Amino acid sequence: MNKRIRTAILILLVGLVALLELQALWVSSAYRSECRTLTQKAAILTDRAVAGYLWINAFSWYDSMQTRYGHDMAPFLGGIDYPGQKLSVKIYDPQSGDYRRIEKKYDSQAEFATNADPNSVLYHVCGVDPERFDRMLDSLFRRNGICTPHVVETVDRLTGAVLRTTARKGDDRRFTIRCDTLPLGIDDKEGLVVRFDGSLSGLLARLRAILLTSIVITLFIAILLVLLIRILIGQQRQSEFREEFVHHLIHEIRNPIVYLKRVLAKPDDAEFPRRIPIAEAKIRRIDLLIEKLLSASSERLDIELREVDIRRLLDDIRASYPDAELDVEIEEGITAFRADPVHLSNALYNLVDNAVKYSPAAEKRVAIRCYLQSGMLCIDVRDWGVGIPGEFRPLVFDRYFRVPARRSTGATGFGLGLSYVRMVAEAHGGKISLTACRPGCRFTLRIPYTPCDDQ
């Protein structure tokens, strides 16, 4: 992978990370905004609910006390001393028959005007039962569009300890969103706190649309980036393949030409006659290469059926490999038949060439067997080479496919040979197949057998 592709992929990955961070920032900002909106609205409604609760319950207690002890007694007395900036309350204690007095003096008239709330006096009369108050508060919340689960707590404002709560034991919800403490009473000792569920089942449920939108956008862009990276990697591989293809092509053409020039430069050499068959084999290699390149540019081959002598064809191929051991076995009764001599010869030459090329250097052994089966001429080409791993066998007849170099002997090629053989077989109305052997493999070329005598 070259530097340009790596840089492009790095930029795309950085862009994806930046996008994820922006999405996280967006969701976090929306969450905080929703928390502020919820707590501000809930604080107003809670203050209203406390006032209603205290008035209703205080006067109910007042009526019950008068009914019990007589209508001429005052169960509680509240007082406001404006000149002294003092707020006080006296509550009748039935057990002692006396009044319990609670009061608070403010340091300034401004502080007194701000904090002297009659509801603070009523709290000392009847208090707040969290369970009963929660039912009233829940109804008020729902009427005003707040459906997030919550709990109500009364706390000691000095220590922060929870005195009473509506939370249930074993409840796994996370009540992490906290409203400001609402003071209770005139002595500032107790306060009321409302907590909301901030988990997925709580407040985040209100952000479901934002979360889903964020996830969809992120996935969409991530998919686009992955596809873009795959396109870049594919283009890089195609570029590398083209460079390797041209390099191998030049090598395959240059090698026979150099040999032919060396042979023709010394026609009077004593070795000249022996080199002629080798030169012809190299010319055949160039011709086969041209045919494979031409086949790569088309989807089908045009064949010309003529008389073919399989024995002569295989003898010519065997002569092209003087350093290899080619065992040829032809079933009796196979006579000349009709096929395209050029393409059939090139296909068999390609199969034998692969068998020799991928055989061990110490023993380049190839077995060729011709026989008839169900009206088809079958030609087996068997080698004892490195073989083809199972995961690559379905792909060997695909154009430009080559078994990875680490699995082979390092031989060069273009991935066109076996695809060309397949096209030749199909053009004749036959097929090519691969059978794994141990060691090596066997290719079987099947084409219709039409003897020339039948024409």
C-alpha positions in Angstrom: 0.0 0.0 0.0 1.6 3.3 -1.1 1.9 6.4 0.9 -0.9 8.2 -0.8 -3.4 5.5 0.0 -2.3 5.2 3.6 -2.6 9.0 4.0 -6.1 8.9 2.5 -7.2 6.1 4.8 -5.7 7.9 7.8 -7.6 11.1 6.9 -10.8 9.1 6.6 -10.3 7.4 9.9 -9.5 10.8 11.6 -12.7 12.2 10.0 -14.7 9.2 11.4 -13.3 9.7 14.9 -14.1 13.5 14.7 -17.6 12.7 13.5 -18.1 10.3 16.5 -16.8 13.0 18.8 -19.2 15.5 17.4 -22.1 13.1 17.7 -21.2 12.4 21.3 -20.9 16.2 22.0 -24.3 16.7 20.3 -26.0 14.0 22.4 -24.2 15.1 25.6 -25.3 18.7 25.0 -28.9 17.6 24.3 -28.8 15.5 27.5 -27.6 18.4 29.6 -30.1 20.8 28.1 -32.9 18.3 28.8 -31.7 17.9 32.3 -31.8 21.7 32.9 -35.3 22.0 31.4 -36.6 19.1 33.4 -35.2 20.2 36.8 -36.3 23.9 36.3 -39.8 22.8 35.4 -39.9 20.2 38.1 -38.7 22.7 40.8 -41.6 25.0 40.0 -44.2 22.2 40.1 -42.7 20.7 43.3 -42.9 24.1 45.1 -46.5 24.4 44.0 -47.3 20.8 45.1 -45.7 21.4 48.5 -47.8 24.5 49.0 -51.0 22.6 48.1 -50.1 19.6 50.2 -49.3 21.7 53.3 -52.5 23.7 53.1 -54.7 20.7 52.6 -53.1 18.6 55.3 -52.5 21.4 57.8 -56.2 22.5 57.8 -57.3 18.9 57.9 -55.2 18.4 61.0 -56.6 21.7 62.4 -60.2 20.5 61.9 -59.5 17.1 63.5 -57.9 18.7 66.6 -60.8 21.1 67.1 -63.2 18.3 66.7 -61.3 16.3 69.3 -60.4 19.1 71.9 -63.2 21.6 71.2 -63.7 24.4 68.8 -62.6 27.1 71.3 -58.9 25.9 71.1 -56.4 26.9 68.5 -54.2 23.9 67.5 -51.5 26.1 66.1 -50.7 29.7 65.9 -48.4 31.4 63.4 -47.0 34.8 63.8 -45.1 37.3 61.7 -43.3 40.1 63.5 -42.5 42.6 60.8 -40.6 45.1 63.0 -38.4 42.4 64.4 -38.0 40.4 61.2 -39.2 37.3 63.1 -41.3 34.3 61.9 -42.7 32.1 64.6 -45.2 29.2 65.1 -46.8 27.7 68.2 -48.1 24.1 67.8 -50.3 22.5 70.4 -49.0 19.3 72.0 -51.9 17.1 73.2 -49.6 15.0 75.5 -48.3 18.0 77.5 -51.2 20.3 77.0 -48.7 23.1 76.1 -47.7 24.8 72.9 -44.3 24.0 71.3 -42.8 27.2 70.0 -40.6 27.4 66.9 -39.2 30.7 65.6 -36.6 32.2 63.4 -35.3 35.7 63.4 -33.8 37.2 60.2 -30.9 39.5 60.1 -32.4 42.1 57.8 -35.8 43.2 56.6 -34.8 42.3 53.0 -33.9 38.7 54.1 -37.2 38.5 56.0 -39.2 39.7 53.0 -37.5 37.1 50.8 -37.8 34.0 53.0 -40.8 34.5 55.3 -43.1 32.0 53.6 -46.4 31.0 55.4 -45.9 27.5 53.9 -42.8 27.2 56.1 -45.0 27.6 59.1 -47.5 25.0 58.0 -44.7 22.4 57.6 -44.2 22.3 61.3 -47.9 21.6 61.8 -48.3 18.4 59.6 -44.9 17.7 58.0 -44.6 15.9 54.6 -45.3 12.2 54.2 -43.1 11.3 51.1 -45.4 8.5 49.9 -48.6 10.7 50.0 -46.8 13.7 48.6 -45.3 11.6 45.8 -48.7 10.5 44.6 -49.8 14.2 44.4 -46.6 15.2 42.8 -46.7 12.4 40.2 -50.2 13.4 39.2 -49.1 17.0 38.8 -46.0 16.0 36.8 -48.0 13.9 34.4 -50.5 16.7 33.8 -47.6 18.9 32.8 -45.9 16.4 30.5 -43.2 15.0 32.9 -43.3 11.2 32.7 -39.7 10.4 33.8 -39.6 8.1 36.8 -38.6 9.9 40.0 -38.2 9.5 43.8 -39.0 12.0 46.6 -36.6 12.4 49.6 -36.6 14.5 52.7 -33.1 15.3 53.8 -31.2 16.9 56.7 -29.9 20.1 55.1 -26.9 20.3 57.5 -25.5 16.7 57.0 -27.2 15.8 53.7 -28.5 12.5 55.2 -31.7 11.1 53.7 -34.4 11.0 56.3 -37.2 9.5 54.3 -37.5 8.3 50.7 -39.9 6.8 48.2 -37.1 4.7 46.6 -37.7 1.0 46.6 -35.0 -1.5 47.7 -33.6 -3.4 44.7 -34.6 -0.8 42.2 -31.8 -0.8 39.6 -32.8 2.5 38.1 -30.3 5.4 38.4 -31.8 8.5 39.9 -28.9 10.7 39.1 -30.7 13.9 38.0 -31.3 16.0 41.1 -33.5 19.1 41.6 -32.3 21.8 44.0 -33.2 21.2 47.6 -36.5 22.8 48.6 -36.3 24.1 52.2 -39.0 22.9 54.6 -40.0 24.7 57.8 -38.7 27.9 59.3 -35.6 26.5 61.0 -33.9 25.4 57.8 -33.2 21.9 59.2 -35.0 19.8 56.6 -35.4 20.0 52.9 -37.2 18.1 50.1 -35.4 16.7 47.1 -36.8 15.2 43.8 -34.5 12.9 41.8 -35.2 11.7 38.3 -34.0 8.5 36.5 -31.2 9.4 34.2 -30.7 5.9 32.7 -31.9 4.6 29.4 -35.3 3.8 30.8 -35.5 7.3 32.3 -34.5 10.6 30.9 -32.6 9.2 27.9 -36.0 7.8 26.7 -37.0 11.4 26.1 -33.9 11.7 23.9 -34.8 8.6 21.9 -35.3 10.5 18.6 -32.0 12.3 19.0 -30.1 9.1 19.8 -31.6 7.2 16.9 -30.8 10.1 14.5 -27.3 10.2 15.8 -26.8 6.5 15.4 -28.3 6.4 11.9 -26.1 9.3 10.8 -23.0 7.8 12.3 -23.7 4.3 10.8 -24.4 5.9 7.4 -21.2 7.9 7.3 -19.2 5.0 8.7 -20.5 2.7 5.9 -19.7 5.3 3.3 -16.2 5.6 4.8 -15.7 1.8 4.8 -16.9 1.6 1.2 -14.5 4.4 0.3 -11.6 2.7 2.0 -12.4 -0.5 0.2 -12.5 1.4 -3.1 -9.1 3.0 -2.4 -7.6 -0.4 -1.4 -9.2 -2.0 -4.5 -7.7 0.7 -6.8 -4.3 0.2 -5.1 -4.5 -3.5 -5.7 -5.5 -2.9 -9.3 -2.5 -0.6 -9.7 -0.2 -3.1 -8.2 -1.7 -5.9 -10.4 -1.2 -3.8 -13.5 2.4 -3.1 -12.6 3.1 -6.8 -11.9 1.2 -7.8 -15.0 3.3 -5.6 -17.3 6.5 -6.7 -15.6 5.6 -10.4 -16.1 4.4 -9.8 -19.6 7.7 -8.1 -20.6 9.6 -11.0 -18.9 7.6 -13.7 -20.7 8.1 -12.1 -24.1 11.7 -11.0 -23.7 13.0 -14.5 -22.6 12.0 -16.3 -25.8 13.1 -13.4 -28.0 16.5 -13.3 -26.4 16.9 -17.1 -26.9 15.8 -16.9 -30.5 18.3 -14.1 -31.2 21.1 -16.2 -29.6 20.2 -19.2 -31.8 19.9 -17.2 -35.0 23.2 -15.5 -34.3 25.1 -18.8 -34.7 23.4 -20.8 -37.5 26.6 -22.8 -38.1 27.0 -23.9 -34.5 26.9 -27.7 -34.0 24.2 -27.3 -31.4 21.9 -25.4 -33.8 19.8 -28.5 -34.8 19.3 -29.4 -31.1 18.2 -25.9 -30.3 15.5 -25.7 -33.0 12.8 -27.7 -31.0 13.5 -25.5 -28.0 13.2 -22.4 -30.1 9.9 -23.7 -31.5 8.6 -24.3 -28.0 9.5 -20.8 -27.0 7.7 -19.5 -30.1 4.7 -21.6 -29.1 4.9 -20.0 -25.6 4.7 -16.5 -27.1 1.8 -17.6 -29.3 0.0 -19.1 -26.3 0.6 -15.9 -24.4 -1.0 -13.9 -27.2 -4.0 -16.2 -27.3 -4.5 -15.8 -23.6 -4.3 -12.1 -23.8 -6.8 -12.0 -26.6 -9.1 -14.3 -24.7 -8.9 -11.9 -21.7 -10.4 -9.1 -23.7 -13.5 -11.2 -24.8 -16.1 -13.3 -23.2 -16.0 -16.2 -25.8 -13.7 -17.8 -28.3 -14.5 -18.3 -32.0 -13.3 -21.8 -32.9 -12.8 -23.5 -36.2 -13.4 -27.3 -36.2 -10.8 -29.2 -38.1 -9.1 -32.6 -38.0 -7.0 -33.1 -34.9 -4.6 -36.0 -34.3 -4.3 -36.2 -30.5 -1.2 -38.4 -30.6 0.7 -36.0 -32.8 -0.4 -33.0 -30.7 0.8 -34.7 -27.4 4.1 -35.7 -29.0 4.7 -32.1 -30.0 4.0 -31.0 -26.4 6.2 -33.7 -25.0 9.1 -32.6 -27.3 8.7 -29.1 -25.9 9.8 -30.3 -22.4 12.9 -32.4 -22.8 13.8 -32.0 -19.1 10.5 -33.2 -17.8 9.1 -36.8 -17.6 5.8 -36.8 -19.5 4.0 -40.1 -19.4 1.3 -40.3 -22.2 -1.4 -42.9 -22.3 -4.0 -42.9 -25.1 -6.9 -45.3 -25.0 -7.1 -47.6 -28.1 -9.8 -46.7 -30.6 -9.3 -42.9 -30.3 -8.9 -41.7 -33.9 -8.6 -38.3 -35.4 -11.6 -36.1 -34.3 -12.9 -32.6 -35.0 -11.8 -29.7 -32.8 -10.0 -26.4 -33.1 -6.3 -27.5 -33.4 -4.9 -24.2 -32.3 -7.0 -23.6 -29.2 -7.0 -27.2 -28.1 -3.2 -27.4 -28.5 -2.8 -24.2 -26.5 -5.1 -25.4 -23.8 -3.3 -28.7 -23.4 0.1 -26.9 -23.6 -1.1 -24.6 -20.8 -2.1 -27.5 -18.5 1.2 -29.3 -19.1 3.1 -26.1 -18.6 1.5 -25.5 -15.3 2.1 -29.1 -14.2 5.8 -28.8 -15.0 6.1 -25.3 -13.6 4.7 -26.2 -10.2 6.4 -29.6 -9.9 9.4 -30.1 -7.6 12.7 -29.3 -9.3 14.1 -32.8 -8.5 11.2 -34.6 -10.2 9.2 -32.9 -12.9 6.8 -35.7 -13.6 3.5 -35.3 -15.5 1.0 -38.0 -16.5 -1.3 -37.5 -19.5 -4.2 -39.9 -20.1 -6.7 -39.8 -22.9 -9.9 -41.8 -22.8 -13.5 -41.8 -23.9 -16.5 -41.5 -21.5 -20.1 -41.0 -22.4 -19.3 -39.6 -25.9 -16.7 -37.2 -24.5 -13.0 -37.2 -25.1 -11.4 -36.8 -21.6 -7.8 -35.7 -21.2 -6.3 -35.9 -17.7 -3.2 -34.0 -16.9 -1.8 -35.2 -13.5 1.2 -33.8 -11.6 2.9 -34.4 -8.3 3.6 -30.8 -7.5 2.6 -28.5 -4.7 -1.1 -28.8 -5.3 -3.8 -26.2 -4.8 -5.3 -25.5 -1.3 -9.0 -26.3 -0.9 -10.0 -22.7 -0.3 -8.6 -21.6 -3.7 -9.9 -24.5 -5.9 -13.3 -22.9 -6.7 -11.4 -19.8 -8.0 -8.6 -21.2 -10.1 -10.7 -20.9 -13.4 -11.5 -17.2 -12.7 -9.8 -14.6 -14.9 -6.7 -13.0 -13.3 -6.8 -15.2 -10.2 -3.6 -16.7 -9.0 -2.9 -18.8 -5.9 -1.0 -16.5 -3.4 2.8 -16.7 -3.9 3.4 -18.2 -0.4 1.4 -21.3 -1.5 3.2 -21.8 -4.7 6.8 -22.4 -5.9 7.3 -18.7 -6.8 6.5 -19.2 -10.5 5.3 -16.2 -12.4 2.0 -15.9 -14.3 -0.9 -13.7 -15.1 -3.9 -15.7 -13.9 -5.1 -16.1 -17.5 -4.0 -19.7 -18.3 -6.8 -21.7 -16.6 -9.5 -19.2 -17.5 -8.3 -19.6 -21.1 -8.5 -23.4 -20.8 -12.1 -23.0 -19.5 -13.1 -20.8 -22.4 -11.6 -23.4 -24.9 -13.5 -26.2 -23.2 -16.8 -24.3 -23.2 -16.3 -23.1 -26.8 -16.1 -26.8 -27.8 -19.2 -27.6 -25.7 -17.2 -29.3 -22.9 -15.8 -28.4 -19.5 -12.7 -28.4 -17.4 -12.5 -29.8 -13.8 -10.0 -30.0 -11.0 -9.5 -33.0 -8.7 -7.2 -32.8 -5.7 -4.5 -35.5 -5.3 -1.9 -36.2 -2.7 0.5 -34.8 -3.7 -0.4 -32.6 -6.7 -3.6 -32.3 -8.6 -5.4 -33.5 -11.7 -7.1 -31.4 -14.4 -9.6 -33.1 -16.7 -10.5 -31.5 -20.0 -13.7 -32.9 -21.5 -14.9 -32.0 -25.1 -17.3 -33.8 -27.4 -15.7 -36.6 -29.4 -16.6 -36.5 -33.1 -14.4 -38.8 -35.1 -13.5 -37.6 -38.6 -14.7 -40.9 -40.1 -18.3 -40.0 -39.1 -18.3 -36.9 -41.2 
